[in-house]
Structure formats: C-alpha cells, structure tokens
C-alpha cells in the first residue's frame, strides 16, 4: 500500500466515524464530566468530543504545561512528548485542531511503515489485512483523538522497522522518544538489545574472548560505540523522572498518582490470575449499562493478548513478543485491565498474528470477526464521544 492509499483509507475511516457519532449526539444523553461537551447538541461538540477524558489533560499540558497555576496534579501522570509537540508546533491556532491533525498524520505514517514492516516477513495480503484489522478494532477511534496512540504507534513501528534494517542509531533515538511518550516505550529497550545481539553476537563474543594482542584490542575499541547506542532508549523515561523529581520530589510521581484514576492499585502487586478473577466477578454483578460493555471489552482485550502470547509464541518474532509481553503485564500489576482496549492498539504484533490466523480460516470466520469488530466499534465510539468511559 502506498502512502496515498493509506491516506484514502484513513480519510474514509474518519468519515465513517463522524457519520456514526452525529446521530448519537441527538439520541444519547451526554455525560459532561471529564469532557468539554455541552448538555445540548452543538457544532462545537463535533470537535470537542474527540478530546474527552485523557484528551483534556493533553490539551491542558499543551497550553499550560505541568503544574501551571495550581492545575491538577493529575497532569503529571501523562508523559510529555505528545502535548509538547501540540503546544510547540501549534500552527493551526487551536490546540484541539492541532492535536487532531497531528494524530491523523501520525496514524497515516504509522500504518504506512507498519505495512512495510509486515512485508519483511509476510505477504502483501497479510500486510493489508493487518492494516484493516488495526482500523476496525473496537477502540481504533482513539487514533483520531487528542491521545498519544497514533504518535506512539508510529514511534514503535518505526523503531522496529529501523532495527530490522540494522539502523540501530536512529532506532535507539526513536525508542528514547517513545519512552518519553508512554511508559511502555521503555519496553522497546529489551527488544532492541535482543535484535542487536542477533546482529552482533559474534563480535560481542569475540570481544569478550579477546586476547592481549593489539589487533583484537583495536577491534574491541571500535565496537564500543555500537554498544553505547543501547544506553539511549531509556533516556526519555529517565529525563521525565528527573523532571518529576525536580517538580514534585518524587521521580515516580507519574506512577504513584495512578491511584487517583479509579480502579488502580499502586501500593501492592496484583497477580494476573487475581485480575482475571476480579473481572469474572464483575461480569456477574455489573449492571447492564455502558459500564458492562467496558468490562467486556477490557476482558476481551486481555484474553486476546494473552492467548496470542501463549499460542502463537513461535509465530511472533521474539523481539515483538517481548514488547507485547511487558506492555501487557505492566498495567495488570495495578489490579485492573482498565484501558487495556486502548493499550492493545499499539501492540501491532497482535494484529499481524490475527491477520495471519484469518488467512487460514474459512471466509465465514473472517466475516464473523469483522462484523463483531465493526459493531463493537460503533458502540465504542458512540459511548466515548458522549462522555461514557470506554478505555
């Protein structure tokens, strides 16, 4: 797929989302808390509804920065790269408009490089289906909101694309940006180390076994700069931690404040089986309302990720598998799958595996899966844009 084809696909996807949510403005009462929505339908809602919940924090950070005039400390839970870009390069006169435009541009580039990345291992058909599955996943609408999803997906995909092409310097720089965009960006680090080992393991072993002769010592010295590259990926996170320490006295303030966001536990470790048990109870006792839909979506996302990690271990490149594993486990330690339907969007190997699996299934199975995804997408985007929490 060319960049032009990707652009047309994203444009059509965007138009369909708008057509879905416009009738909902008149049919579903809004929940205005954590949104900029008005009680009655208005023209402004057509744009502001794409910045609900966390989007408000990113707009706040873009305009005011951290801790400006006693703004809420909850802003410190959000990493700086995306709001910094929106605030610094606000060429469109509106932080909301700038954020939305950048999110769509990042998405187009992310899907283009994702297509090229998949082609390194699979056919064009699987690569194309990977793009389609990414866009029809129930929470894919987040790519078109004032959230970090599009930018982070672009950084992740580009990092893996570059390391597959053995361009480790650029890959490490992008990984550093990713670790300052979202906490899970740090999990690109072990993946890069693994890919680095695949390429340079013979030289590393040779250096470790080098003798006292000058030739071997010279080769070892020349190899040192390549090793130093591996220190770059965590610098984004470490810089943000230093900033938080200077502002709040706590380098992990972004983590500790997660307890403010309902349902998360930060004072003790919750094991994965305990989280699943909690969700099975919620399926039984939660009332049938939008919250129940969210619980189902969160549990379904977790089951999909865990199933692919277990049953398709040999089908996923190990560096991809590492990134998915760590990205999945980290939020579960807080005792919840909350936001998992959104986190899964940037775990691109999930969609590669689904595309690969569907290629071997009966067309009816593909039709059923696509239908379920589209129907759940409709409910998801309607609930989100009307102020109901989805992920």
N, C-alpha and C positions, 0 to 999 in steps of 0.2 A: 504494500500500500504506500502511495506517495504522500507527501505532506498535504497535497491538495485534496486527496481522497479522505485523509484523516480530518481535514478541516470541514469538508462537506458532511462527514459522518457526525462530527461533534455539533455542527450547526443544526442538523436535523434532530439530533438528540435533545439539544437545548430547546428547540421549538416545541417538541413533543412535551417536554416537562412543563413549559409555560401553558400549553393547551390543557394539560391535566389539572393544573392548580387554579386556573382562572375561575372555573365553575365552583370550586371548593370555597372560594372567597365569599360566595353568597349562600352556601349550603351548610358549612361547618362553622359554628361559633369559634372565635379565636380565643386563645389563652395568651394574654398580652404580657404576662410576667416573663422576664428574660427575653423580651423581643422589643422591637420598635413598631409593632403593629398597632393600628388604631382599631377601636371597637367596631366601627362601621367600615365597610369596604371603601378603599380609596386608591387613587392612582399610585401614591407613594408606596403602598403595600406591595405592589408588583415588584419593586426592587428591594425594599427593606426586609421582606420575608426570607431573603436568601442570606441574611446575617443573624438569624435567630441563635439564641444560646451562646455558644463559644464565639460566634462571629462578633458579638457585641464587644467582647474583650479584645479581639484582634483590632477592631476599629478604634477602640479606646487607646490601645497601645500605639497604633499608627499615628493617632492625633496628639496624644499627651505624653506617651512614654510611661515608664514604670513609676508608680507612686506619686504621680503628679497631683498636687493639691489634695492630698488625702483621698485619692481614688482608691477603690477597694484593693486590698492586698491579694485578692483572688487573681489579679492580673499577673502576679508573679508565677503562677502555675503554667503560664504559656510561654513558649520559647520564642526568641526574638527575631529570627531571620525574616519570616513572612511579614509580620507587622512593620519591621524596619524597611523592607522593600516597598510596601504600600505607602508608608509615610514619607520616605525619602524620594521616591520617584512618583509622586502624586501628580501626574501630568494631565489629569482629566478633571481637576477642580473639585473632586468629591472622593473622599476616602472609600466610600461604598462602591462607587463606579470603578475606581482604580482597582480595588480588590477583586471585584467580579471579572474585570477584563483580564487581569493578570492570571487569575485562576483558570480561565478558559485557555489562555495562551500556553500556560504551563501544561495543561491537560493535552492539548494538541501535540506539543513536543514530547510529552511523556509517552503517549500512545504510539507516536512515530518511532521512537527509539525502542519501545517495547516490542513493536513488530519486528524491527531489525534484530533485536536480541533473541527473540524466539526463533528466528530464521537460522541462527547459528547451530541449532540442534534439531529443528523440526521443519515440516513442510509449510508452504505458504498458506495452505488451508487451515492448519492448526494455528498458525500465527494470526490469521484473520479472525478465527473463532475466539482466540484469546482476547482480542480487542473487543469483540462483540459481547462476550461474557462479562468483561470488565464493566462495560457501559450499561448492561441490563441488570447487574447485581442490584438487589433492592435498595442499597444505600448509595449507589453511584452518584446520585444527585449532589452529594457533598463535593464532588469535583467542581461543581458550578456554583459554589457558595464562597463566602469570605472565610474559608477554613484553609488549613495547610495541606489538605490531601493532594491537590494537584502538584504543588511545588515539591512536596516530599516524594511523591511517586516519581517525578522527573529526576530528582537527585538520586534516588535509589536505583532506578533503571539505568541512568547514565553511568553511575558508579560501576555496576556490574557489567555494563556494555564495554566500558573502558578497560576493566581488569581482564575481561575475556580477550581483548585486543592487546593485552600486556602494556597498557599505558598507565602504569601504576602511579605516576606523579599526579596526573590530573584526577585519577580515581580517588586518591587519598585526599586531595583538596576538596573534591565534591563531598566525600564522606564526612569531612570536617564540617562543612556547611550543613549537611544532613543532621549531624549530632547537635547542631545549634538550632535546628528547625523542630525536631521532636526527639524525645528521649530515646526512642527506639532506633534513632540514627546511629547510636553507639554500637548497635549490633551488626553494622556493616564492617566493623573492625575485625572480628574473628573471621568473617568471610573473606576479607582482603588478605589476611595473614595466611589462610588456607590456600587461596589462589596463588599467592606469592610463593608459598612452599612448593606448589606443583611446578612452577616455572623454574625456580632457582634452587631446588633442594640439593641438586648435585653440587652446585657451587658452595652452598652453605656447609654441606658435609665435608667438602674438600677443604674449606677454610678451617673447620673445626679440627681437621686432622693434619693441618699444615705443619710442616717441619720448620726448622730454623733457617732454611735457605732463603736468600733474598728474593728469588723469583716468586715463590709461594707467598711470601710476606707482602710483596707488591700487589699481587692479585687480590689478597685479602683486603688491603687498604682500599683498592679501587672499588671493592664490593660494599664497603661500609656505607657510602651514601644511599645505596639502594635499601639497605636495612633501615636507615634513618627515616625513610619515607613512611615506614609503618608506625611512626610516632605521631603522624599528622591527624588521622581520623578522630581521635578523642579530644582534640584541642578545642573544637566547638563547644562541646559539653563542659569541659574544664573551664573555659572562658566564662560561660554562663554561670557556672558555680562560683567562680571568683567574684563576678558581678553581684550575685545574690549575697555572698558573704559580706561584701562592702556595704550593701544597702540594708541588709536585714540582720547580719551577724550569723546567718545560718546558710552554709553553702548548699544545703539540701532543702531549702525552704520551699522550692517548687514541688518537692515530694511530700513534705510534711503537711502542706496546705491542702493536699488532695482529700483530707478528711472532711473538708468543708463541702466537697462535692458528694452528695448523698450516696450512701451505699459502699463507700470505700473505707478500708481499714488500713492504717499505716503504722500502728503500734505493735502489730504482731504478724507473723507469717501465716497465711492461709494456704493449705494444700489444695491441689487441683480437685481431688475427689470430694473435698468438702464443698467446693464451689458448685460442682455438679449436683450434689445432694441438696444444696440450698435452692437451686433452680428447679429441681423436680418438685420440691415443696411449693414453690411459687406457682408452678403450673397447676397445682391442685387448688390452692387457696386464693389466687389472684382473681379479682372480678373480671368479667368480660368487658373490657373497655380498651382504649388505646394502650394503656399500660400492659395489658396482657399481650397485645401484639408485639410490644417492645421486648417483653420477656421471651417470647417465642423466637423472635429474630436474634436476640443475643445468644440464646442456647443453640439455635441452629447454626449460627456463625462459628461458635466454639466447636461444635460437633464436626463441621466441615473441615476446619483447620486440623483438628486432632486426628481425624480419620485419614486425611491426606498425609500427615506426618508419619503415621504408622503404616498404612497400607501401600503407600506409594514412595516409600523411602528410597527404593532402588531406581525409581523413575525420575527423581529430582536430583539435579546436580548438588553435591554435598554442601557447597558454599551457599546455595539458595536455601537448602534445608536448614542450615544453621541460622540463617537470618529469620526464617519463618518461626523456628522453634523458640528462639529467645524473645522475639517480638510477641509471640503468643503467651509465653509463660509469665512475663513481667507483670502485665495488668492483672493476671489471675491471682497473684500473690496478695493483692489487696482484697480478695474475697468476693470478687464480682466479675461478670462478663460485660459489665456496663461499658458501652462504647465499642465493644468488640465488632459489631456490624460495620462500624466505621473504620476500625483499625485494619480489618481484613482487606480493605480496598487497596492498600499499598503493598500487600503481600502478593506480588504478581505471580510467584510460582504456583499459587493456588489456582489461578485462572488458566495457567499453562496446563496443569495437570487435568483440570476439568475439560479443557478443550481436547486434550489427548485422549481422555477416557470416553468422551462423547463420540469421538471419531470411530470408536469400535462398537458403539451401541446401535440398536435399531432406531430408525428415524423417529419412531413414535416416542421413544425415551427422550430424544432431543426436544421434540415438540412439547412434551410434558414439562421438562425442566425450564425451557424458555418461557412457557406460559406461566408457570409458577413465579418465576423471577419477575416477569413483567407485571403481573397482578400485585405482587408484594411491593414492587417499585412504586406503583400507583398509590397504594395505601401509605407507603413510607413518605413520599414527597408531599402528599396532602397533609399528613399529620405534622410533619416538620414545619411546613410553611404556615400552618395555622397555630403554631406555638405548642404543639404536643411533642414531648421529648421522644426521640427515636433512637439516637445513639450519640 
